[in-house]
Amino acid sequence: MIISRRLSSIRFSFFFIPFLLTVFSFSAMADSGRFVQLFWYEQGIEHGNPKYNGRFRVNSPETVLSDYKERREVRANGMMQIQMEEDPSLLEQAELYLEVWGGHPGTANKRVIVNGRSVYPLPRVGTESKNCTHQYPTIPLKITDLVNGYNVFQFACDQGSTFWGHFIIENACLRAYVNPDHPSLLQAGLEKFHAELEGSQENEIFRFRAVVPREFQDKIDRIDFQGRYRGYDENGNTHAYDWHGFTKNRQPVGFLGQAQSAPFSIQWDASMIPDQTALGVRAMIYFKDQPGLMYITPLLDQPIAPERRGRVRMYLSHDIPRPFWSRAGQLNQCTIDIDASPQSIQQAELHVILWDGGRGEIENPFTLNGHPLPAAGTGAHDVLYSILPIDPSILKQGANIIEALSDTEHHGIEILLPGPALIIRIRP
């Protein structure tokens, strides 16, 4: 996968901005680090979750009487169980994290009921308006909604304006925050564990290091570094200034980087992100002998040297189709207008995130100004996030056309919100 960044305006020239607080996938942290127990949803009757197909699907009620009633997907009842062997009275807080394909455009009122007690809405990110979407919400839960044992999460949706109200949850995790004196941490010898981040900048390369006491270094499996900044909304939550990245199959995508051994450091090239005064960084630390445990470091506010004000610009489409998909030979397109000449562009890249339902027999299913780009995959029906280098010579001052084409009979290519974006760096 080619990876790494939806802004609120169609064209955005980057400039210095206030450093504001936004939450992406974890709760706001205290000044000290925090331990989190991770309880993942597992398919299979042995986990209390009978399965009729390979994915966890949620359907609107009308589907059982519709023309689709004989399909396997319709047998799904939207109920999952997550086993949490933990005394809720020992928890500081709890939350539900999800990997969600937004579903059929027009699906409405996505929600979850926890143990028959409280109803929690999933964030509205554009599906109700007939857009193609995905999201990775973190939903804070009342501790009194949870039980020590099997917790039932009943997901539901309404048909809305679509032909079949439907969405998919690829992964779900019940997260339980605990104090350092929690019995499980005492048993693992981690009650005194702590870590913090150090950062530096040289030109446009950042270096970050997780400072871990020597006696704990051999206990660490990996450390994922995540950044908070203004950029492309690759996780689809409608926020440009945010914690960036998401997970796919429980693994990080679009994060700053990952370290697996001491000195637990990474380098990150920031040459194609907006000009801003600071970068927020945190790290998630995972342990070799405690796979269900995570430590979140305190936040690091890393100053950014003001060296390239106004040189990096992002452009979004002003005419994204609703829905933006292609199947059965239906060509769909959008326009990205830019106000710079190709000769003035030092570097360019295109960000796009799509649901890859297959190209069929189309050789070049995704193009920019007629030039093929490798954004589509093998038709695995999964989310693909691509950052594609663009030769400035294929760009035009004015309208640039993005086209998607698939001739599959059923699900083809969906361009997910925020749609494709061009990021350009102007020559000095």
C-alpha positions as CSV (number, residue, x, y, z in Angstrom):
1,M,0.0,0.0,0.0
2,I,1.2,3.5,-0.8
3,I,0.5,5.6,2.3
4,S,0.7,8.4,4.5
5,R,-2.8,13.4,4.7
6,R,-10.1,16.8,3.8
7,L,-9.6,20.3,4.5
8,S,-12.6,22.6,5.1
9,S,-12.0,24.7,2.1
10,I,-11.5,23.7,-1.6
11,R,-8.2,25.5,-1.7
12,F,-6.1,26.0,1.3
13,S,-2.8,28.0,1.4
14,F,-0.9,27.0,4.5
15,F,0.1,29.5,7.1
16,F,0.8,29.7,10.8
17,I,-2.2,28.5,12.9
18,P,-3.0,28.3,16.6
19,F,-2.2,24.9,18.1
20,L,-5.6,23.6,19.1
21,L,-6.7,20.4,20.7
22,T,-8.6,17.8,18.7
23,V,-9.2,14.1,19.5
24,F,-8.7,11.3,16.9
25,S,-8.7,7.8,18.2
26,F,-7.7,7.9,21.9
27,S,-9.1,9.9,24.8
28,A,-7.4,13.1,25.8
29,M,-4.4,12.2,27.9
30,A,-3.3,13.4,31.3
31,D,0.2,14.9,31.8
32,S,1.5,11.4,32.7
33,G,1.4,8.3,30.6
34,R,-1.6,6.0,30.7
35,F,-2.1,2.2,30.5
36,V,-4.9,0.8,28.4
37,Q,-6.2,-2.8,28.3
38,L,-7.3,-3.8,24.8
39,F,-10.1,-6.3,24.4
40,W,-10.6,-7.0,20.6
41,Y,-13.7,-8.4,19.0
42,E,-13.1,-11.9,17.7
43,Q,-15.3,-13.8,15.2
44,G,-16.3,-17.4,15.8
45,I,-18.8,-19.2,18.0
46,E,-16.0,-20.0,20.4
47,H,-15.9,-16.2,21.2
48,G,-19.7,-16.0,21.4
49,N,-19.9,-14.6,17.8
50,P,-21.4,-17.0,15.2
51,K,-20.5,-15.8,11.7
52,Y,-22.3,-16.2,8.4
53,N,-19.6,-14.4,6.3
54,G,-16.2,-13.1,6.7
55,R,-17.2,-9.6,7.9
56,F,-19.3,-8.1,10.6
57,R,-22.2,-6.5,8.9
58,V,-25.1,-4.3,10.0
59,N,-28.4,-4.1,8.1
60,S,-31.5,-1.8,8.3
61,P,-34.7,-3.7,9.4
62,E,-36.4,-3.5,6.0
63,T,-33.7,-5.7,4.4
64,V,-35.2,-9.0,5.6
65,L,-38.3,-8.2,3.4
66,S,-36.3,-6.8,0.5
67,D,-35.1,-8.2,-2.8
68,Y,-31.8,-9.0,-1.0
69,K,-33.3,-11.2,1.7
70,E,-31.7,-14.4,0.3
71,R,-28.2,-13.0,0.5
72,R,-25.9,-14.2,3.2
73,E,-25.2,-10.7,4.5
74,V,-28.8,-10.3,5.5
75,R,-28.5,-13.1,8.1
76,A,-26.3,-10.8,10.2
77,N,-28.1,-9.5,13.2
78,G,-25.6,-6.7,14.1
79,M,-24.7,-8.2,17.5
80,M,-21.2,-8.7,18.7
81,Q,-19.8,-9.8,22.0
82,I,-16.4,-8.7,23.4
83,Q,-15.1,-10.6,26.4
84,M,-13.6,-8.3,29.1
85,E,-12.4,-10.3,32.1
86,E,-12.1,-7.2,34.3
87,D,-13.8,-5.6,37.3
88,P,-15.4,-2.4,36.0
89,S,-14.9,-0.8,39.4
90,L,-11.1,-0.8,38.8
91,L,-11.4,1.2,35.5
92,E,-10.6,4.9,35.2
93,Q,-12.6,5.1,31.9
94,A,-13.6,3.0,28.9
95,E,-14.3,3.5,25.2
96,L,-15.1,1.6,22.1
97,Y,-12.9,1.9,19.0
98,L,-14.1,0.9,15.6
99,E,-12.8,0.4,12.0
100,V,-15.9,1.2,9.9
101,W,-16.6,1.2,6.2
102,G,-19.3,3.8,6.0
103,G,-21.7,1.5,4.1
104,H,-24.1,2.1,1.3
105,P,-24.4,5.8,0.6
106,G,-27.6,7.1,2.2
107,T,-27.5,4.8,5.2
108,A,-28.7,6.7,8.3
109,N,-28.6,6.7,12.1
110,K,-25.7,4.3,12.7
111,R,-25.7,3.5,16.4
112,V,-24.7,1.0,19.0
113,I,-26.5,-0.2,22.2
114,V,-24.2,-1.5,25.0
115,N,-25.5,-4.4,27.1
116,G,-29.1,-3.1,26.5
117,R,-28.3,-0.1,28.6
118,S,-27.2,3.0,26.7
119,V,-27.5,4.0,23.1
120,Y,-24.5,5.7,21.4
121,P,-24.6,7.3,18.0
122,L,-21.8,6.8,15.5
123,P,-20.4,10.1,14.2
124,R,-22.1,11.5,11.1
125,V,-19.3,11.8,8.5
126,G,-21.4,12.2,5.3
127,T,-23.0,8.8,4.7
128,E,-26.4,10.2,5.3
129,S,-25.8,12.7,2.5
130,K,-25.1,9.9,0.0
131,N,-21.3,10.1,0.2
132,C,-18.9,7.2,0.2
133,T,-17.3,7.2,3.6
134,H,-15.2,5.4,6.2
135,Q,-14.3,6.3,9.8
136,Y,-12.4,5.2,12.9
137,P,-14.5,6.6,15.8
138,T,-13.7,6.3,19.5
139,I,-16.9,6.3,21.5
140,P,-16.6,7.1,25.3
141,L,-18.6,4.6,27.3
142,K,-20.2,4.8,30.8
143,I,-18.4,2.3,33.0
144,T,-21.8,1.3,34.4
145,D,-22.7,0.0,30.9
146,L,-20.0,-2.7,31.1
147,V,-19.9,-6.1,32.8
148,N,-17.1,-8.4,33.9
149,G,-17.5,-11.0,31.2
150,Y,-19.1,-10.9,27.8
151,N,-20.2,-7.4,26.8
152,V,-22.9,-7.2,24.1
153,F,-22.7,-4.5,21.5
154,Q,-25.9,-4.3,19.3
155,F,-25.3,-2.2,16.2
156,A,-28.1,-0.9,14.1
157,C,-28.9,1.6,11.3
158,D,-31.8,3.0,9.3
159,Q,-32.4,2.6,5.6
160,G,-32.3,6.4,5.1
161,S,-32.3,7.3,1.4
162,T,-30.5,4.2,0.1
163,F,-31.7,1.0,-1.4
164,W,-30.3,-1.1,1.5
165,G,-29.2,0.4,4.8
166,H,-25.9,-1.3,5.4
167,F,-22.4,-0.8,6.9
168,I,-19.4,-3.0,7.9
169,I,-17.3,-3.0,11.1
170,E,-13.9,-4.4,10.2
171,N,-12.5,-4.4,13.7
172,A,-13.8,-3.4,17.2
173,C,-11.9,-2.9,20.4
174,L,-13.1,-2.3,23.9
175,R,-10.5,-0.1,25.7
176,A,-10.2,0.0,29.4
177,Y,-8.0,2.6,31.1
178,V,-6.3,1.5,34.4
179,N,-4.1,3.0,37.1
180,P,-0.5,1.9,37.5
181,D,-1.4,0.1,40.7
182,H,-3.8,-2.2,38.8
183,P,-3.3,-5.9,39.7
184,S,-2.5,-6.9,36.1
185,L,0.3,-4.3,36.0
186,L,1.7,-5.4,39.3
187,Q,1.7,-9.0,38.1
188,A,3.5,-8.0,34.9
189,G,6.0,-5.9,36.8
190,L,5.0,-2.8,34.9
191,E,3.7,-0.7,37.8
192,K,6.8,1.6,37.6
193,F,7.0,1.7,33.8
194,H,7.0,5.2,32.3
195,A,8.1,6.7,29.0
196,E,8.2,10.1,27.4
197,L,9.1,11.5,24.0
198,E,12.0,13.7,22.8
199,G,12.0,15.5,19.5
200,S,14.2,17.6,17.2
201,Q,14.1,19.2,13.8
202,E,16.8,19.6,11.1
203,N,15.6,21.4,8.1
204,E,12.3,19.5,7.4
205,I,13.2,16.2,8.9
206,F,11.9,15.5,12.4
207,R,13.4,13.0,14.7
208,F,11.4,11.5,17.6
209,R,12.6,9.1,20.3
210,A,10.7,7.3,23.1
211,V,12.8,7.5,26.2
212,V,12.3,4.2,28.0
213,P,14.1,3.1,31.2
214,R,16.8,0.5,30.3
215,E,15.3,-2.2,32.6
216,F,12.1,-2.2,30.5
217,Q,13.5,-2.0,27.0
218,D,13.6,-5.7,26.3
219,K,9.9,-6.0,27.3
220,I,8.8,-3.8,24.4
221,D,7.3,-5.3,21.2
222,R,6.9,-2.1,19.2
223,I,6.2,1.7,19.5
224,D,3.9,3.5,17.1
225,F,4.3,7.3,16.8
226,Q,1.3,9.4,15.9
227,G,1.2,13.1,14.9
228,R,-1.4,15.8,15.4
229,Y,-1.3,18.5,12.7
230,R,-3.3,20.1,9.9
231,G,-3.4,18.0,6.8
232,Y,-5.4,15.7,4.6
233,D,-8.2,14.0,6.5
234,E,-7.3,10.4,5.6
235,N,-9.2,8.9,8.5
236,G,-12.5,10.4,7.3
237,N,-13.7,12.0,10.5
238,T,-14.2,15.5,8.8
239,H,-11.4,17.1,10.8
240,A,-8.3,18.5,9.0
241,Y,-6.5,19.5,12.3
242,D,-6.4,16.2,14.1
243,W,-4.5,13.1,15.2
244,H,-3.7,11.6,11.8
245,G,-3.8,8.0,10.7
246,F,-6.0,5.0,11.4
247,T,-5.7,1.3,11.8
248,K,-6.3,-1.4,9.2
249,N,-6.4,-5.0,10.5
250,R,-5.4,-3.5,13.8
251,Q,-2.1,-2.1,12.4
252,P,-1.3,1.6,12.0
253,V,-1.7,3.4,8.6
254,G,-0.6,7.0,8.0
255,F,1.2,7.3,11.4
256,L,4.6,9.1,11.7
257,G,6.5,5.9,12.0
258,Q,7.2,2.8,14.1
259,A,10.2,1.6,16.1
260,Q,10.8,-2.0,17.2
261,S,14.1,-1.8,19.0
262,A,16.2,0.5,21.1
263,P,16.8,3.5,20.9
264,F,13.1,3.5,19.7
265,S,13.5,6.4,17.3
266,I,12.1,7.4,14.0
267,Q,12.6,10.1,11.3
268,W,9.7,11.8,9.6
269,D,9.8,14.0,6.5
270,A,7.5,17.0,6.9
271,S,8.3,18.7,3.6
272,M,4.7,18.2,2.3
273,I,2.7,19.2,5.4
274,P,1.3,22.7,6.1
275,D,3.2,25.5,7.8
276,Q,2.3,25.6,11.4
277,T,3.9,26.5,14.7
278,A,3.9,23.1,16.4
279,L,3.4,19.5,15.9
280,G,1.7,17.3,18.6
281,V,3.2,13.8,19.0
282,R,2.4,10.8,21.1
283,A,3.4,7.2,21.1
284,M,1.6,3.9,21.7
285,I,3.8,1.3,23.3
286,Y,3.0,-2.4,23.1
287,F,4.6,-5.2,25.1
288,K,5.9,-8.6,24.1
289,D,4.4,-10.6,27.0
290,Q,1.3,-8.5,27.4
291,P,-0.4,-8.4,23.9
292,G,-3.6,-6.9,25.4
293,L,-1.8,-4.0,27.0
294,M,-0.9,-0.6,25.6
295,Y,0.9,2.5,27.1
296,I,0.2,6.0,25.7
297,T,2.9,8.5,26.4
298,P,2.4,12.0,27.5
299,L,1.9,14.5,24.6
300,L,5.0,16.2,23.2
301,D,4.5,19.7,21.7
302,Q,7.3,19.9,19.1
303,P,8.0,23.4,17.8
304,I,8.3,23.8,14.0
305,A,10.8,26.1,12.6
306,P,9.1,28.8,10.3
307,E,11.1,28.2,7.1
308,R,8.5,27.9,4.3
309,R,5.5,30.0,4.9
310,G,3.0,29.9,2.0
311,R,4.9,27.3,0.0
312,V,2.8,24.3,0.5
313,R,-0.8,24.3,-0.7
314,M,-3.6,21.8,-0.7
315,Y,-6.5,21.7,-3.1
316,L,-9.7,19.6,-2.8
317,S,-12.4,19.0,-5.3
318,H,-15.4,21.3,-5.4
319,D,-17.7,18.9,-7.4
320,I,-17.4,15.5,-5.8
321,P,-20.2,13.3,-7.0
322,R,-22.6,11.8,-4.5
323,P,-21.9,8.9,-4.4
324,F,-18.5,9.0,-6.0
325,W,-18.3,5.4,-7.2
326,S,-18.0,3.5,-10.5
327,R,-19.3,0.1,-11.4
328,A,-20.8,-1.6,-14.5
329,G,-18.8,0.7,-16.8
330,Q,-20.2,3.9,-15.2
331,L,-17.5,6.6,-15.5
332,N,-17.4,9.1,-12.6
333,Q,-15.2,12.1,-12.1
334,C,-14.4,15.2,-10.1
335,T,-12.4,18.4,-10.7
336,I,-9.5,19.9,-8.7
337,D,-8.8,23.5,-9.5
338,I,-5.3,24.8,-8.8
339,D,-4.0,28.4,-9.2
340,A,-0.3,27.6,-9.8
341,S,1.4,27.0,-13.1
342,P,3.2,23.7,-13.5
343,Q,6.5,25.5,-13.9
344,S,6.2,27.0,-10.5
345,I,5.6,23.6,-8.8
346,Q,8.6,22.0,-7.1
347,Q,6.9,18.9,-5.9
348,A,3.4,17.5,-6.1
349,E,1.5,14.5,-4.7
350,L,-2.1,13.3,-4.8
351,H,-3.8,11.9,-1.7
352,V,-6.8,9.6,-2.2
353,I,-8.6,7.0,-0.1
354,L,-10.9,4.5,-1.7
355,W,-12.9,1.3,-1.1
356,D,-11.4,-1.2,-3.6
357,G,-14.3,-3.3,-4.9
358,G,-12.5,-4.1,-8.1
359,R,-11.6,-2.7,-11.5
360,G,-13.0,-5.5,-13.5
361,E,-11.3,-5.6,-16.9
362,I,-10.4,-1.9,-16.9
363,E,-6.7,-1.5,-17.4
364,N,-6.4,2.1,-15.9
365,P,-9.3,2.5,-13.5
366,F,-8.0,5.7,-11.9
367,T,-6.5,8.7,-13.8
368,L,-5.5,12.3,-13.4
369,N,-5.8,14.4,-16.6
370,G,-5.8,11.1,-18.5
371,H,-2.6,9.8,-16.9
372,P,-3.1,6.5,-15.0
373,L,-2.3,6.4,-11.3
374,P,-1.8,3.2,-9.2
375,A,-4.6,3.9,-6.6
376,A,-6.8,0.9,-7.2
377,G,-5.8,-2.5,-5.9
378,T,-6.8,-6.1,-6.4
379,G,-10.5,-5.8,-5.6
380,A,-10.1,-7.1,-2.1
381,H,-13.0,-5.0,-0.8
382,D,-10.9,-3.0,1.6
383,V,-9.8,0.6,2.3
384,L,-6.7,1.8,0.4
385,Y,-5.0,5.0,1.3
386,S,-2.5,6.2,-1.3
387,I,-0.1,9.1,-1.5
388,L,1.0,9.2,-5.1
389,P,3.9,11.3,-6.4
390,I,2.8,13.5,-9.4
391,D,4.9,14.8,-12.2
392,P,4.1,18.6,-12.2
393,S,4.1,18.5,-16.0
394,I,0.8,16.6,-16.1
395,L,-0.9,19.2,-14.0
396,K,-2.8,22.2,-15.4
397,Q,-3.3,25.7,-14.0
398,G,-7.1,25.6,-13.6
399,A,-9.2,22.4,-13.9
400,N,-7.6,19.0,-13.3
401,I,-9.8,16.0,-13.9
402,I,-9.9,12.9,-11.7
403,E,-11.7,9.9,-13.2
404,A,-12.7,6.5,-11.8
405,L,-13.9,3.6,-13.9
406,S,-14.8,0.0,-13.1
407,D,-16.8,-2.5,-15.2
408,T,-17.5,-4.9,-12.3
409,E,-21.2,-6.0,-12.2
410,H,-21.6,-5.2,-8.5
411,H,-19.4,-3.3,-6.1
412,G,-16.6,-1.4,-8.0
413,I,-14.4,1.5,-6.9
414,E,-15.6,4.0,-4.3
415,I,-13.7,7.3,-3.7
416,L,-14.2,7.9,0.0
417,L,-14.5,11.4,1.6
418,P,-12.8,13.8,1.7
419,G,-12.2,12.8,-1.9
420,P,-8.8,13.2,-3.7
421,A,-6.6,16.2,-2.9
422,L,-3.6,17.7,-4.6
423,I,-0.8,18.9,-2.4
424,I,1.8,21.1,-4.2
425,R,5.0,22.7,-3.0
426,I,5.9,26.0,-4.8
427,R,9.5,26.6,-5.8
428,P,11.3,29.1,-3.6
